[in-house]
Amino acid sequence: MSFSAISTQYPLILASASPRRKRLLTQIGLPFRSVTSQVTEDDQTVDPTRASLFLAEKKARQVYSSTRDSWVLGVDTVVSIDSDILGKPKDKEEARRMLFLLSGKKHRVITGFCILNPSGRPAYSEAITTTVRVKKLTEQEIDAYIATGEPYGKAGSYAIQGIGSFMVESISGSYTNVVGLPLCALIKALILVGALECFPLPEDL
């Protein structure tokens, strides 16, 4: 069965309200429409890769049920250090705990994504891992960063594309993966499954 490729007439459905993911897709000129999933991110397994893939597919399926006949992309990003999975902080104290945990160490940022074809079947899923090293943070730096409000709504309590960049000493892997969407892997996957015929897209598409 063949499906229409992604275009301005048939945009990709992004199962996320994340402004960072929307910004990344806009940046590369991929036609999309954002639909917020109602999936909670609390049901994570002990394995961060499996957790990100499970939640990515769950988000995609939930959004597909209300859209249908479109390519749907579900995405979930988790931060993992040692045996801990760090989600989004619920309050100031949790943000402080996470930042102290990341201070002076390496951690992994894992983004799982799942593509459903227009019939609703999973066409592709993958989890991309980037290793990030955070500098040793002082209590003053942690409190000042939390006071900016930026840690809230971010896995691991920081944003590499924002003020939080001051704490990142180095990364190994995809930068956009840390922001929330591994663009290189995503485009390769969309071409592989036939959701895109080529990329970059022609201007008149």
Secondary structure, DSSP 8 states (H G I E B T S, - for coil): -------SSS-EEE----HHHHHHHHHTT--EEE------S----SSHHHHHHHHHHHHHHHHHHHH-SS-EEEEEEEEEETTEEE---SSHHHHHHHHHHHTTSEEEEEEEEEEE-TTS-EEEEEEEEEEEEE----HHHHHHHHHTTTTTTSGGG--TTTGGGGGEEEEES-HHHHHT--HHHHHHHHHHTTS-SSSS--TT-
